[in-house]
Amino acid sequence: MTSARLALFVVVAMMLAGCSQPASAESDAGTGTDAGAAAVTVVEDLDFGAPDGIRLDVCLPSGSSAAPRPAIISVHGGGWSRGDKAQPQWRNACTWLASEGFVVFQPNYRLAPSHPFPAAIDDVTAALRWARADPQVARFGHDPARIGAFGDSAGGNLVSLLGTRGDGDTAVGTRVAAVVELSAPLDLTLSGLAIGDMGTAFQRMQLDYLDCAAFDGCVDARAASPMYQVDASDPPFYIAHAVDEFVPIEQAEEFVGLLESAGVDTTFVPISGSEHALGFLDDDLRASIGTWLRETLG
């Protein structure tokens, strides 16, 4: 990597660190200070069969349940190149979702540029398979037919891809029954550059993730873009996106249109301002998402 490119990579990583979770918004992303989150049990660093020693955490709701609980695969953001499940903003997201009554599986995944696409989605898919397997169902008491997904930013891209890849029954295999995504980049192709105003710094991060020098002729760009995977068998989607953030809201709007045209139940929540992903996840939005997930997963 040239010195100029390395400098750009560092700048973008710092930008995403700030945008992913400003300190002022940390309490809104589930700090664990409320009674529900404080009672959550976190089981850390479980081996789910991913390469390179990648691990996941499980956040468990308090109390017992007579019936199996619905579950969530929760995927962190960070431009596919940084982030960790145990960092406060993503640990808080895990405990918040568990406090809403879900068994939450929150994996790490291999990061770009050392591990470009499809490493990250392969690891997230492996986490889903592992969560659905009988030993985990017996241990954590969740329903393998009612697994949804939650992700922010690059994690939103990954869970949207998880929701749209393939077809058929969303209760089995590598399918999920609901998707919540915040601020996801949804079209990583050359055509995607014409949807809104994607800054050059984030374009460079996308190219590093795709292991491409340019979007023109980038072999994996389409496969990494949920925009091109939509069909009528996809699960319900809940999409929240800020109007003036650095991932253009026009991508979310076009994706919503494609989902709706395919007959997929879709909830779209435009957010005023320029906050990104977990930065706009306040109490009202958390309540809305929790209610939607409970109604959708049953």
BELHU-V310883 format. One record per run of one state. SS is the DSSP state (alpha for helix, beta for strand, coil for the rest). FROM is the first residue (numbers start at 1). TO is the last residue. If there is no record, write none. Layout:
# BELHU-V310883
ss;from;to
SS;FROM;TO
SS;FROM;TO
This chain:
# BELHU-V310883
ss;from;to
coil;1;2
alpha;3;20
coil;21;22
alpha;23;29
coil;30;34
alpha;35;38
coil;39;40
beta;41;47
coil;48;50
alpha;51;53
coil;54;54
beta;55;60
coil;61;68
beta;69;75
coil;76;87
alpha;88;99
coil;100;102
beta;103;107
coil;108;118
alpha;119;132
coil;133;133
alpha;134;140
coil;141;141
beta;142;152
coil;153;153
alpha;154;164
coil;165;177
beta;178;182
coil;183;190
alpha;191;194
coil;195;199
alpha;200;210
coil;211;225
alpha;226;228
coil;229;235
beta;236;242
coil;243;248
alpha;249;261
coil;262;265
beta;266;271
coil;272;276
alpha;277;280
coil;281;282
alpha;283;297
coil;298;298
